[in-house]
Amino acid sequence: MTLRIFKIFFLSLLTLSFFSCSKPTNEIRIGFFGPLTGSTATWGQMGKKAVDLAVEEVNAQGGLLGKQVKVIYEDDQSLPEQAKIAALKLIKQHKVSALIGEYASSRSLAAAPEAQRNKIPMVSPFSTNPKVTAVGDYIFRVCYIDPFQGSAMAHFAYDQLGVRSAAILRDIKNDYSIGLANYFIETFTKLGGKIVADHAYSEGDVEFRSQLTATKASNPQAIFIPGYYTEVGLIARQTRELGMNIPLLGGDGWDSTKTVDIGGNAANNSYFSTPFAADDPNPAGQMFIKNFQLRYALPPDGTAAVSYEAAMVLFDAIKRAGSTDGKAIRDALAATKDYDGVSGKMSLDKDRNAIKRIVIMKIEDQKLQFHSAVEPS
């Protein structure tokens, strides 16, 4: 009986210590949750590098509010259920003042209710589904949303490529993919285009020939694939193997060198939307590229750029708030206007979504190249 009581007492102490770690007074703690491993690990890995760079820069200038900034990283393994657990750990155990994350909309949607419930501001670098910030007034993003992205790609296909018939291949289990496909279809059909096929797959699939064979039979002039880079690279290969050399179109889920690594030559003659291009002449962007390359000896991608922006926008809000109080940071974030970021000028609207331009990239000679930019209307 005594041993049982001791065990209960010991477990209670462990639980209390897990949820009651005191916050150091000499540092400002920020939590980062993202895919450091799993199917979209390159996003989290590049994002971590960019956030580390932002922290080094702000701490070299004296930190924030007279304190050094410390970012605590949690890997969600590219899984929605782990994103929720990671966010809760950062909030409850590490007592962070704000969160940066996630990249995939489905994972942001899993974690956002916890941030909202605990009144901890959360800034997503890369989640574009409109439902993410609709979770509540503590949820923000520094990327555009899918209605703008889908419309921009539809206009690009119709107006610049002259496409009049398009097929869709979407990830049926992915909120981002489903939503972006719908927004593309809405604009493309309004312009006068026709959707001749609409097929589905699931993240993790490696075989797409059945859907692509049916797509080929409908004779589209382009295929819109709003998925993530791993599947996109495989789809590109199988599309070309079936003799379809038409343009492949996508969204910012393509933004990784892995798209070309996996797709090879098959990825050529493709276009996708993203917030950032390394060969865009924007001065702030070029400075970021220079510093990133000096620090890591490799070029940043779009994920790195928006991760750096998420950190810097959050740091700027903390500075303007003059406090690490959640509501004070939230209010300062909501007031962000005309921020000069590495991907261009940005403001946050009343729904806490970024108003910023979209960059359209072309894959040619197995390289990601700046093609054009679309300003928000």
Secondary structure, 3 states (H helix, E strand, C coil): CHHHHHHHHHHHHHHHHHHCCCCCCCEEEEEEEECCCCCCHHHHHHHHHHHHHHHHHHHHCCCECCEEEEEEEEECCCCHHHHHHHHHHHHHHCCCCEEECCCCHHHHHHHHHHHHHCCCCEEECCCCCCCCHHHCCCEEECCCCHHHHHHHHHHHHHHHCCCCEEEEEEECCCHHHHHHHHHHHHHHHHHCCEEEEEEEECCCCCCCHHHHHHHHHCCCCEEECCCCHHHHHHHHHHHHHCCCCCCEEECHHHCCHHHHHHHHHHHCCEEEEECCCCCCCCHHHHHHHHHHHHHHCCCCCHHHHHHHHHHHHHHHHHHHHCCCCHHHHHHHHHCCCCEEECCEEEEECCCCCEECCEEEEEEECCEEEEEEEECCC
